[in-house]
């Protein structure tokens, strides 16, 4: 019997990462990824990954927001029917920490 591998993050959290990525991309507008990456001192691939909804660190989220002149919470607000509710940065951080703690407790 093969043990089923659990996904790294649940679907709701992955949807949130996608929303963050879309909001970063929309806020960046016509500024190139290279220009923003240079401005905030991250690699272009890190910025591209964030815009694709890949795992993004809180530090990079804050750097991106600062580079674009917005508050980081702007990337988290989205009335999305798939999510059903809005999520705050505090809730997102709590979920990530909780998930990592569960990993070490087991």
N, C-alpha and C positions, 0 to 999 in steps of 0.2 A: 504494500500500500504506500503510495507516494504522498508525502505531505504537501499540501497546496501552499504555494508561496504567497504570502500576503503582500499587497501592493505597498510601496514605500509610504504613500499618503493616501488618505481616503478621497473619494471622488469630489466631495464638497470642497476640500482643501485644494485639490488640483484645479477645480473651477475657479477658486479665488485667485490662484496664481495666474490663471489665464486672464482674468479680469484686470489684475494688477498690470500684466504685460500690455494688454490693450490700452489701458489708461496711460501708461508710460509712453507708448508709441504715439497715441493721439496728442498727448501734451507736448511731446518733442516736436511735433509738426514738421516743418521743413528743415530744421537743424539736422545735420547729418549725424549718424551714430559716431563716426570718428571724431567729429568736433565735440560732441557731448562727452564722449569717453575721455578725451584728452583733458577737457575742462574739469572733470570730476576725478581724474586720475584712476580710472579703471580701464581694463582692456575692452576693445570693441566687442570681443566675443562674450565677455561678461554682460555687457549691455544688451547684446543681441539675444543672449539666453534669457535675460529678464523680460525682454519684450515678447519672447515666444512663450512665456508662462512657465519657464523652468524654475527650479528652486532658486530663490533670491534671498540673500541675507538681509537682515534688518539694516546693517551698516550700509550696504549698497543701495537699499531703498531710500535711505536718508540722503546719501550722496547724490543720487539721481534727482530727488525732489529739490535739494538745495541747488543743484546745477540748473534746474529748470525754473527756479524761483517760486516753488509751490510748497505747501505743507504735505508731508508724506501721506496723510490721511486722504488726500484728494485721489490717490491711486486706489484706495480701498472702497470707495463709495460707488455702489452700482445697484440699482434696483433691477435685479435679474430674476426672471421667473424661475429659472433653474435652481437658484439658490433659495428663493422664497423670502429671505430677509437680508438686511444689511449686516455687515460685520465691521467691527471697529479694529483698529490696529492692536488694541489691548487684547481683544478676543483672539485675534490671529496669533499673537505672541504666546498667549496662554496655551493655545492648542498645540503649537509647535513644541513648547517646553514640556507640556504634559505628555506628548507623544515620545519625546526623547527620554523622559524620566521612566515611562512605562518600559522602554527598551532595556534600561539598566536594572529595573526591579525584577524583571522576569528571569 
